[in-house]
Amino acid sequence: MIKGKKMYLSSAAIMLLSMSVLAGCKTDTASETSSPAATTPATTTSATPATPAPSTLPEVKLTFYYPSNPPGKDQALVNEEVNKYVKSKINATVDLKPLSFDEYDPKLNTIMASGEAFDVAWGSKYWLLSYQPNIDKGALLELTDAMISKNAAAARKNIPDKFWPDMKATDGKVYGFPVYQIAAKTKSLVIQKQFVDKYKLDVNSIKTYKDIEPFLKSIKDNEKDVIPFGMAQNSWGLYTDPNLVAADGLAVAYKKDDKTYTSITKIQQLQNKKDFFTTMHKWSLAGYINEDAPLLKNITDLKKKGKVAVSLEFTTKPGGEVDEMANNGGNAVVYVPISDSYFTGVASAMQVISKTSKNPDRALMFINLLNTDKVLYNLISNGLEGKHYTKKDDKYIEPIKDSGYAPNVDWVFGNQFNAFLKGAQTPDVWDKTIKLNESAMVPASYGFDVNRDTIKSEVANVTAVDNEFQVALETGAVDPADQLQKYIDKLKAAGQDKIDAETTKQWQAFLKAKGL
């Protein structure tokens, strides 16, 4: 569901972790012309969506910013083919502007602050190009019902109505269009299968992070140059508490057995995590965690060497082991869930239109194409057939190694259920994804977000404190006996109590409105 993520806590939210979306967001490749599988949900539009005839539209040039792994030397070639196709559909060309995950937020922030015009960008609810904060800045264009009906009706039809409220901002309006994919998250360990087999690890015995410790010791003692547990700035967040409803991305946490849904404050959660922080520090001292974890920006850079035995996945989508295999130097992996599955909505990945766009209607037509047209989706996700991938049959493709185009971020580009299958993915992977979306626990806090108008300065101050302490504690780089209380004291000085009080006030109003 996700790559190269660097995210720090939104102070009005609970330990919002990245990689959700590493992965929360990761999807698979799309079909070119035919339906990818018999399991494609009925809501997916197979035909090219109805749009005005290109001859009736004036030609325009659009820009599309998105986070990406290095796409390869054929980026310009693929962009040229994308333009030929998009021009034939909506008489527009598109300047594709991939940016690395590390530079994405800083670059987009600079562009928006300068007032530079652009059209479409990839965003998310709590991660890169965060939804509500950029709405608050006035950077994103509202997508009215009339605009969507006119320019993106086919794509909107593919989004189940029960999921659509997730796109509403605190003012009740919509400013983005979801990239429909998995809408549930399950935190899992990602373990290289070769080590599972070699050390006869009973994966069914792993229920919490602590259960993996003996295995990490075996790796450390016997596997030279292999990192037992790989972490980075974009992959911390190993902690789970089976007694809490506290999925990553939820604005509040509460105890499962608490019928009053009393919110647990951020400071209370930190105090409850002291044993976890102590364990992480012990692992770090024992050499189980890579020493550069709090400084390393992108865990994928480390994993691609194939020398990380265990890492963390935040989404655990069905069939995601194929992507993880590519991210682990081609080594097969297994998922080992360590949390419940939570429904987290469709706003974890979206496309937004800049307030500075000179052609917002055409930009929305382009978004509609990305989310409904299999030819375009496959082209931008995988490149050219025969040059960058080969078709194995009408359902499966196989990427060509070192082909010159492999961004591996098709979760950025459009509706996952238009995707071709690849590798070891089973033909029913989309059925499984739909079922997971529908069966995952829906927390009472689904749909709740915090209006930060009255706590903006406190949020900024607390975020700065988080940046100072959080990653170091989460990766075990510092001793919590020395640092945890300092962290808490600085949070209080920065205004965390005021944030918690305002969050609790809004949460109670939300519960009352829901009849809870």
NUZADREN-662251 format. One record per residue (C-alpha): x, y negated, z negated. Coordinates in pm, 1 decimal. Layout:
X Y Z $
...
This chain:
0.0 0.0 0.0 $
327.0 -191.0 -12.2 $
729.1 -324.4 67.0 $
985.7 -558.9 -73.3 $
752.0 -707.8 -327.6 $
865.7 -963.3 -574.3 $
593.5 -1069.6 -812.0 $
578.2 -1229.5 -1149.4 $
286.2 -1233.6 -1388.9 $
-1.1 -1468.7 -1327.2 $
-33.7 -1582.1 -1681.6 $
-409.0 -1574.9 -1677.8 $
-393.8 -1211.6 -1576.5 $
-261.4 -903.3 -1747.3 $
78.5 -788.8 -1645.0 $
-2.0 -822.1 -1278.8 $
250.8 -598.1 -1117.0 $
386.3 -588.2 -770.7 $
369.9 -330.0 -555.7 $
25.6 -287.1 -538.7 $
26.8 -381.2 -324.7 $
480.9 -165.4 -282.6 $
271.9 -6.2 -165.2 $
-73.0 -94.2 -261.6 $
-86.0 -203.2 51.2 $
88.5 31.5 279.9 $
-109.9 186.4 562.5 $
-41.3 399.3 863.6 $
-26.4 356.2 1235.8 $
-317.7 294.5 1470.5 $
-452.8 472.6 1769.7 $
-412.3 323.3 2110.8 $
-738.0 387.1 2286.4 $
-932.1 672.7 2136.8 $
-1076.1 722.1 1792.4 $
-787.3 827.4 1565.0 $
-968.7 1113.6 1400.0 $
-1310.6 1258.8 1352.9 $
-1292.2 1137.7 994.7 $
-1286.4 769.8 1088.7 $
-1566.9 610.3 885.4 $
-1882.8 523.5 1071.7 $
-1836.1 154.0 998.3 $
-1524.1 130.0 1212.6 $
-1584.9 -39.3 1546.3 $
-1439.5 165.1 1829.3 $
-1514.6 -68.4 2116.7 $
-1345.1 -398.2 2181.6 $
-1552.6 -660.4 1998.1 $
-1774.4 -892.0 2199.2 $
-1612.8 -1233.2 2242.3 $
-1664.2 -1517.1 2486.7 $
-1518.9 -1444.8 2830.2 $
-1155.1 -1561.1 2837.4 $
-1229.7 -1774.0 3143.3 $
-1467.2 -1987.1 2936.8 $
-1210.0 -2059.3 2667.1 $
-927.1 -2310.9 2700.1 $
-585.6 -2151.0 2656.3 $
-430.8 -2201.6 2311.8 $
-116.7 -2092.1 2131.6 $
-145.1 -1950.2 1781.3 $
110.2 -1872.9 1511.8 $
97.5 -1573.9 1277.6 $
323.6 -1553.9 971.4 $
350.9 -1220.2 791.1 $
590.8 -1031.3 560.5 $
785.6 -754.4 727.0 $
1079.7 -524.1 713.7 $
1330.9 -612.6 986.8 $
1121.1 -529.4 1296.8 $
1416.9 -463.1 1526.7 $
1576.3 -595.6 1841.7 $
1259.5 -549.9 2050.4 $
1049.5 -795.4 1848.0 $
1039.8 -1041.7 2140.2 $
947.4 -766.2 2384.9 $
655.6 -653.4 2169.0 $
547.8 -1014.4 2117.0 $
537.7 -1057.4 2494.6 $
314.2 -752.5 2534.1 $
92.4 -870.8 2247.5 $
48.9 -1202.0 2426.2 $
-49.8 -1037.1 2753.3 $
-317.4 -841.2 2571.8 $
-448.5 -1121.8 2350.0 $
-461.6 -1359.0 2646.9 $
-678.4 -1111.8 2836.1 $
-917.3 -1097.2 2541.7 $
-943.0 -1451.2 2401.0 $
-717.2 -1658.6 2630.0 $
-461.2 -1716.0 2356.2 $
-97.2 -1636.8 2296.3 $
45.2 -1572.1 1953.4 $
388.6 -1654.4 1818.0 $
458.7 -1367.0 1579.8 $
667.0 -1490.2 1288.4 $
779.6 -1203.0 1063.1 $
961.8 -1302.6 745.4 $
1139.9 -1084.2 492.6 $
952.9 -1017.3 171.0 $
1206.2 -1215.7 -27.9 $
1171.0 -1527.1 185.4 $
798.5 -1507.9 255.6 $
658.1 -1708.3 -36.4 $
935.0 -1973.5 -46.1 $
911.4 -2024.8 331.0 $
531.5 -2046.8 339.1 $
528.7 -2278.2 38.5 $
771.4 -2511.1 216.0 $
568.2 -2501.7 537.1 $
243.1 -2577.6 358.3 $
396.2 -2851.6 144.6 $
532.8 -3023.5 454.1 $
199.8 -3012.3 633.4 $
345.9 -2817.1 925.3 $
65.7 -2677.7 1139.7 $
22.3 -2302.4 1172.8 $
-274.7 -2074.7 1220.7 $
-281.5 -1730.8 1058.2 $
-86.1 -1585.8 766.8 $
-97.9 -1271.0 558.9 $
-197.7 -1321.0 196.3 $
-306.2 -1130.2 -112.1 $
-506.4 -1183.6 -426.8 $
-219.6 -1180.6 -673.0 $
100.6 -1126.1 -478.0 $
253.8 -1296.2 -174.9 $
69.6 -1611.4 -65.9 $
-158.2 -1575.0 -366.8 $
-522.3 -1638.0 -283.2 $
-668.9 -1860.1 -556.6 $
-358.6 -2074.2 -620.0 $
-337.0 -2163.2 -250.4 $
-708.5 -2233.9 -238.2 $
-657.8 -2466.0 -534.3 $
-382.3 -2642.7 -338.3 $
-622.0 -2699.2 -48.8 $
-396.8 -2498.0 182.5 $
-650.5 -2245.7 312.9 $
-951.0 -2297.4 538.3 $
-1291.7 -2185.3 417.8 $
-1435.7 -1910.2 636.2 $
-1806.3 -1983.7 636.9 $
-2072.2 -1727.8 717.4 $
-2140.0 -1917.8 1040.1 $
-1772.5 -1900.8 1143.3 $
-1749.8 -1530.6 1068.5 $
-2078.6 -1455.7 1245.7 $
-1958.7 -1644.9 1553.1 $
-1596.9 -1528.3 1571.1 $
-1551.9 -1212.0 1361.7 $
-1886.7 -1036.1 1340.4 $
-1745.1 -698.8 1446.0 $
-1470.4 -706.7 1183.8 $
-1716.8 -817.3 915.5 $
-1946.6 -527.5 1004.4 $
-1666.0 -287.3 915.1 $
-1639.2 -414.5 555.3 $
-1891.7 -248.6 321.5 $
-2118.0 -515.7 175.9 $
-2049.4 -396.4 -178.2 $
-1681.1 -483.9 -132.1 $
-1731.5 -830.8 18.4 $
-1780.7 -1019.8 -312.8 $
-1414.8 -945.1 -387.3 $
-1325.5 -1207.7 -125.1 $
-1508.1 -1487.5 -305.3 $
-1293.6 -1752.5 -472.7 $
-1383.1 -1911.7 -803.6 $
-1601.0 -2164.5 -617.0 $
-1800.1 -1881.4 -461.8 $
-1663.8 -1945.9 -112.6 $
-1454.0 -1722.7 112.5 $
-1110.6 -1829.8 241.0 $
-966.3 -1506.5 380.5 $
-1052.2 -1193.7 572.9 $
-964.6 -857.3 416.3 $
-734.8 -605.6 580.9 $
-958.7 -310.8 502.2 $
-769.7 -15.4 361.2 $
-750.9 162.6 29.5 $
-934.8 -36.3 -237.6 $
-832.2 172.3 -537.0 $
-504.9 207.9 -721.2 $
-343.0 494.0 -907.0 $
-0.2 442.5 -1056.5 $
231.3 733.2 -974.4 $
589.2 846.4 -997.2 $
748.7 911.9 -658.4 $
992.5 1202.8 -690.3 $
1216.6 1345.5 -419.9 $
1097.0 1698.2 -351.5 $
1447.3 1840.8 -320.9 $
1508.9 1760.6 -687.5 $
1165.0 1883.9 -794.7 $
1248.1 2218.4 -633.8 $
1609.6 2235.0 -750.0 $
1531.2 2167.2 -1116.3 $
1195.1 2349.7 -1111.5 $
1007.1 2045.0 -1238.3 $
649.0 2125.9 -1331.5 $
485.6 1811.1 -1194.9 $
154.6 1903.5 -1357.8 $
319.6 1858.6 -1696.8 $
396.3 1491.0 -1626.6 $
118.4 1277.0 -1773.4 $
303.9 965.6 -1894.2 $
632.6 790.1 -1824.7 $
794.0 958.5 -2125.9 $
737.5 1305.6 -1985.3 $
987.4 1243.8 -1704.6 $
1281.8 1175.0 -1937.8 $
1428.2 1531.2 -1950.1 $
1422.2 1541.0 -1570.8 $
1607.2 1208.8 -1552.1 $
1873.4 1350.3 -1781.7 $
1917.4 1651.4 -1554.0 $
1967.3 1422.1 -1255.1 $
2216.7 1206.8 -1443.0 $
2414.8 1507.0 -1565.6 $
2424.6 1698.1 -1238.1 $
2374.1 1470.7 -938.2 $
2670.1 1244.4 -873.2 $
2585.2 916.3 -698.3 $
2210.5 972.2 -742.5 $
2013.1 714.0 -940.8 $
1770.2 898.5 -1169.9 $
1514.0 614.2 -1182.0 $
1530.0 329.0 -931.4 $
1390.1 -11.1 -1024.3 $
1406.3 -367.4 -894.9 $
1236.4 -702.0 -936.6 $
952.9 -575.7 -718.6 $
908.1 -235.0 -879.9 $
889.1 -269.8 -1254.5 $
566.6 -181.7 -1435.2 $
606.3 178.2 -1543.9 $
398.6 134.9 -1858.6 $
47.5 278.0 -1879.7 $
-185.7 317.9 -2177.1 $
-456.2 584.4 -2130.4 $
-668.6 416.2 -2395.8 $
-694.8 86.1 -2208.7 $
-875.1 -35.7 -1902.3 $
-587.8 -244.5 -1779.5 $
-517.3 -174.2 -1414.9 $
-271.0 -394.4 -1233.0 $
-462.4 -678.9 -1076.2 $
-734.9 -704.4 -1341.8 $
-764.2 -1037.9 -1518.5 $
-834.4 -889.1 -1861.3 $
-766.6 -567.4 -2052.2 $
-995.0 -394.4 -2298.8 $
-1013.9 -62.5 -2481.7 $
-1197.8 216.3 -2303.2 $
-1413.2 299.6 -2605.1 $
-1498.1 -64.0 -2684.4 $
-1858.6 -128.7 -2587.3 $
-1810.7 -501.1 -2654.0 $
-1529.7 -521.3 -2395.5 $
-1322.9 -740.2 -2625.3 $
-1026.0 -868.6 -2427.8 $
-677.1 -786.5 -2550.2 $
-449.5 -1086.6 -2531.5 $
-122.3 -1089.5 -2347.0 $
75.4 -1122.2 -2669.1 $
-109.9 -827.2 -2823.4 $
-23.8 -620.6 -2517.6 $
342.5 -716.2 -2541.7 $
351.1 -617.7 -2907.9 $
190.4 -283.9 -2821.1 $
460.3 -225.0 -2559.1 $
756.2 -250.3 -2796.4 $
808.9 126.9 -2794.7 $
798.9 126.8 -2413.2 $
1055.5 -153.1 -2391.7 $
1273.4 37.4 -2637.3 $
1251.2 349.6 -2421.6 $
1343.4 152.7 -2109.4 $
1646.7 7.8 -2285.4 $
1751.1 356.0 -2397.3 $
1719.8 479.1 -2037.5 $
1924.6 187.8 -1913.9 $
2203.0 256.2 -2164.8 $
2198.1 624.4 -2068.8 $
2247.3 534.4 -1703.5 $
1907.6 656.8 -1586.9 $
1816.4 314.8 -1440.7 $
2032.9 133.4 -1187.0 $
2231.6 -143.5 -1356.0 $
2127.7 -409.6 -1105.6 $
1754.9 -345.0 -1156.1 $
1669.1 -691.9 -1296.0 $
1866.2 -862.1 -1016.1 $
1782.0 -639.6 -718.3 $
1500.1 -801.8 -521.1 $
1380.2 -514.8 -305.9 $
1362.0 -155.6 -425.9 $
1321.9 -31.7 -68.0 $
1674.7 -146.5 12.6 $
1800.6 91.9 -255.4 $
1565.8 381.0 -180.7 $
1643.5 388.3 190.5 $
1988.6 522.7 104.7 $
1817.5 841.2 -11.8 $
1987.7 829.2 -350.2 $
1694.1 748.7 -580.4 $
1543.7 1055.5 -747.4 $
1240.7 887.6 -904.0 $
1068.0 555.6 -839.0 $
728.3 397.8 -894.1 $
425.1 363.5 -665.5 $
136.9 133.6 -755.5 $
-129.7 235.9 -505.7 $
-84.8 607.8 -426.6 $
-299.3 614.7 -118.1 $
-383.3 950.4 38.7 $
-115.1 1043.7 287.9 $
121.1 780.1 152.8 $
397.7 1035.9 105.1 $
478.2 992.7 474.8 $
567.1 626.5 425.2 $
755.6 711.4 108.1 $
955.6 973.0 294.9 $
1069.7 702.8 536.3 $
1150.3 477.7 242.5 $
1360.0 750.2 77.4 $
1612.9 809.1 352.0 $
1395.5 1068.1 525.6 $
1371.4 1287.1 215.2 $
1031.4 1440.0 135.7 $
864.5 1316.2 -183.0 $
576.3 1412.0 -409.6 $
337.7 1182.4 -595.5 $
282.7 1241.5 -967.8 $
-5.8 1026.0 -1101.4 $
40.4 873.4 -1446.5 $
-273.0 657.8 -1465.0 $
-644.1 664.0 -1390.9 $
-766.9 553.8 -1049.2 $
-920.6 207.4 -1060.0 $
-1127.6 33.7 -797.8 $
-943.7 -293.2 -738.7 $
-1130.0 -439.0 -441.6 $
-1036.7 -533.9 -86.7 $
-861.5 -863.5 -156.8 $
-518.1 -713.0 -217.9 $
-439.0 -764.8 152.0 $
-593.7 -1026.9 375.8 $
-541.3 -1266.6 663.0 $
-598.9 -1634.5 601.2 $
-624.1 -1942.0 823.4 $
-426.4 -2252.6 738.7 $
-608.6 -2578.5 675.0 $
-365.0 -2725.0 930.1 $
-475.1 -2493.5 1212.9 $
-571.6 -2682.9 1526.4 $
-767.2 -2384.4 1657.9 $
-943.0 -2218.8 1362.5 $
-1216.1 -2053.9 1568.7 $
-961.6 -1891.2 1797.9 $
-750.3 -1793.0 1496.9 $
-1053.1 -1611.9 1354.8 $
-1110.5 -1442.9 1692.4 $
-750.9 -1319.2 1670.9 $
-813.2 -1186.5 1318.5 $
-1123.8 -1013.5 1451.3 $
-915.7 -844.0 1721.4 $
-650.7 -734.7 1472.5 $
-915.9 -566.5 1261.6 $
-1125.2 -403.4 1535.0 $
-918.4 -349.8 1848.8 $
-715.8 -28.5 1838.8 $
-496.4 -122.5 2133.9 $
-378.7 -447.0 1974.8 $
-343.8 -293.3 1630.2 $
-131.3 -9.5 1762.5 $
80.5 -241.1 1976.1 $
170.5 -480.8 1696.6 $
212.9 -200.9 1441.5 $
414.5 47.7 1645.3 $
531.2 -117.8 1964.5 $
523.3 39.8 2310.4 $
427.6 399.6 2373.9 $
721.8 594.2 2517.8 $
971.9 335.5 2399.6 $
900.3 298.0 2029.0 $
677.1 600.0 1963.8 $
542.5 907.0 2136.8 $
193.0 1047.8 2127.1 $
172.2 1404.2 2001.1 $
-202.5 1430.2 2069.9 $
-509.9 1209.9 2046.6 $
-471.7 1176.9 1668.8 $
-98.7 1178.5 1592.7 $
203.2 974.4 1696.3 $
572.3 1013.3 1618.9 $
796.4 706.7 1583.7 $
1115.0 717.4 1789.5 $
1416.6 680.0 1562.4 $
1621.8 361.7 1612.2 $
1383.5 260.5 1891.1 $
1421.2 -115.5 1851.3 $
1085.7 -186.5 1687.9 $
976.5 -49.0 1351.1 $
838.1 -315.2 1113.2 $
660.2 -41.5 912.4 $
406.8 -291.1 777.2 $
92.5 -186.8 959.1 $
-94.7 -255.4 632.7 $
-34.0 -621.6 716.9 $
-185.3 -611.6 1063.3 $
-538.3 -475.9 1044.3 $
-804.2 -224.7 945.9 $
-634.7 97.0 830.1 $
-917.4 313.7 957.7 $
-825.6 234.2 1317.0 $
-495.0 406.5 1257.4 $
-325.7 697.2 1424.2 $
-190.6 964.8 1193.8 $
174.6 1058.1 1169.6 $
403.8 1308.3 1003.8 $
247.4 1534.0 745.3 $
-71.4 1333.6 703.2 $
-374.7 1558.4 706.2 $
-658.1 1501.6 955.6 $
-892.9 1416.4 668.2 $
-671.4 1142.8 521.6 $
-924.4 869.0 596.6 $
-1206.7 1073.8 443.2 $
-994.5 1108.2 130.0 $
-925.1 735.7 126.9 $
-1292.5 648.7 157.1 $
-1379.8 896.1 -118.9 $
-1111.9 750.8 -345.6 $
-1246.6 399.5 -286.8 $
-1593.1 520.8 -380.2 $
-1498.4 745.0 -675.1 $
-1241.1 528.2 -853.4 $
-1337.9 380.3 -1187.2 $
-1499.5 38.3 -1146.7 $
-1392.8 -163.8 -1451.3 $
-1628.1 -406.2 -1618.3 $
-1383.8 -678.1 -1520.8 $
-1421.1 -615.0 -1147.2 $
-1505.6 -948.0 -986.9 $
-1381.5 -1152.3 -1281.9 $
-1112.7 -1411.3 -1228.2 $
-999.9 -1702.5 -1441.0 $
-1067.4 -2059.6 -1336.0 $
-740.6 -2227.6 -1430.9 $
-839.4 -2590.8 -1377.4 $
-812.7 -2673.2 -1748.5 $
-494.1 -2470.3 -1810.3 $
-281.8 -2544.1 -1503.5 $
14.8 -2686.9 -1694.8 $
9.8 -2401.8 -1947.0 $
0.3 -2145.9 -1665.6 $
303.1 -2306.6 -1502.9 $
493.1 -2316.0 -1832.0 $
409.0 -1956.4 -1919.6 $
508.0 -1836.9 -1573.4 $
850.7 -1989.7 -1627.1 $
883.5 -1799.4 -1956.3 $
772.2 -1476.3 -1787.7 $
1039.8 -1522.4 -1525.4 $
1300.9 -1555.5 -1798.6 $
1214.0 -1244.2 -1997.7 $
974.8 -1009.3 -1825.7 $
1180.7 -827.6 -1565.0 $
1475.7 -784.3 -1800.2 $
1253.0 -615.3 -2060.9 $
1061.0 -406.0 -1808.2 $
1380.8 -268.2 -1652.6 $
1550.2 -198.7 -1986.9 $
1829.5 -447.6 -1924.9 $
1792.3 -612.9 -2266.9 $
1725.5 -488.5 -2618.0 $
1365.0 -563.7 -2724.5 $
1482.7 -582.1 -3082.9 $
1658.0 -904.3 -2983.9 $
1444.4 -1034.5 -2699.2 $
1078.0 -939.8 -2746.0 $
1003.6 -1179.4 -3031.3 $
1190.5 -1458.2 -2852.2 $
970.8 -1393.4 -2551.4 $
653.6 -1407.1 -2761.6 $
763.3 -1724.0 -2941.7 $
835.7 -1899.0 -2612.5 $
501.6 -1787.8 -2471.1 $
323.3 -1943.5 -2766.8 $
521.4 -2264.7 -2730.4 $
434.9 -2272.5 -2360.6 $
60.2 -2252.3 -2426.5 $
-24.1 -1883.2 -2408.5 $
-275.8 -1911.5 -2694.2 $
-466.9 -2179.5 -2502.5 $
-468.6 -1960.4 -2191.3 $
-595.6 -1663.4 -2392.5 $
-869.3 -1874.0 -2553.8 $
-987.9 -2006.5 -2217.7 $
-970.6 -1660.3 -2062.0 $
-1175.0 -1515.2 -2349.1 $
-1433.5 -1791.7 -2315.0 $
-1477.9 -1729.0 -1943.6 $
-1472.5 -1352.2 -1992.2 $
-1753.8 -1365.4 -2247.4 $
-1960.6 -1581.6 -2011.6 $
-1895.5 -1333.3 -1732.6 $
-2005.8 -1039.1 -1950.0 $
-2321.8 -1223.6 -2054.0 $
-2408.6 -1298.0 -1692.9 $
-2366.9 -926.8 -1609.9 $
-2584.5 -822.5 -1901.9 $
-2292.9 -663.8 -2088.0 $
